[in-house]
C-alpha cells in the first residue's frame, strides 16, 4: 500500500487527487451546434484541409486498399490526404460501407 508522511511524520494512506472538472462539461466546441450553426470540423471539405496536400496517412492507405479490393478497383498509393478522403467516400458509397 502506498503511504505518504504528513507533516508530523505519520504514515497516511495515499489518496489520489480528484481530476479537475472540465470548464464546460458535455460541451465540445468542435461537435456542438452553437446558435443553430454547426461549428464542427467533423465534416470539413477535404479541399479546405490545411494538410490536404500531404501524403495520405497510413490509416487512410490501409482502409483505401481494403475498400478498393472490395470494390474490385485498383489502389493508388500516391494520393494526398484530401484525394484519399474523397476516394474513400466514393468507395464507401460503392461498397455500401458508408454511413
N, C-alpha and C positions, 0 to 999 in steps of 0.2 A: 504494500500500500504506500502510495506517495504521501509524504508528510512534509510540512514546512514548519519552521520555527517562528513563533510570534516574537514580539519584542521582548518578552520575558524569557525566551529560550525554551519554551514548552513546545512539544510537538503538537501540531494541529493537523487534522485531515486536510488534504489539498482540495480546494474547490475550484472548479473551472469557472472562468469568467463568463458571464452571460453574453451572448453575441449582441452587438449593437443593433438596434432596430433600424430598418431601412427608413429613409426620410419620408417616403410615400409608399407604404406597403400596399401591394396589389396594383400599383400603377407603374407601368413601364412606358416612357415617352416614345419608345420605338414601336410599341404594339398597341397603344391605346388611342382611340379616337378622341380628339380634343375639339370641342365646339363643332362637332359634326364633320370635321375634316380629318382624314386619315393621315397621320404623320409617320406612318410606318415605313421602314426601309425593307420590309419583307418582300414587297412586290416591285422593287425598283427596276426600271427598264435596263437591261444589260448594256444598251448603248450609252447610258448615263453613268455607268460604273467608272470610278476613277482608276481602277486597276484592270479594267476590262481588256486592255491590250496586252496584258501579261499572259504568259503561257497558262493553259488550264491547269488546275490543281490535280493532284494525284487522285483525289476522291472523284472529281469530275471525269477523269480519264477512265477510271475503273467502272463507274456507272455507265458512262457512254459506251464503253466496249460491250458491256452486258446488254444494254438496250440495242446496240447495233446488231449483235448476234441474234437476239430475239426477233428483230425486225427483218432479218435477212439482208442487212445493208452493210456496206463497208465502214470500217472505223478509220477516222483520220486523227492521228495522234499529234498533229501540229496545229490544232485550233487554239485560239486565245480563250481566256476565261469567258468573255462575252459570247463568242461564237459557240463555245461548248454548251453554255447555258441555253442558247436558242436551239441548238441541235438536240439537247436533252428534252426540251419542251416538245419539239416536233416528234421525236421518237416515243415519248411517253404517250402522246395522243395516238400515234400509230399502233403502239402495242397495248394500249388500254391501261398502262400503269399510271397515267396521270390522275390526279385527284379530281 
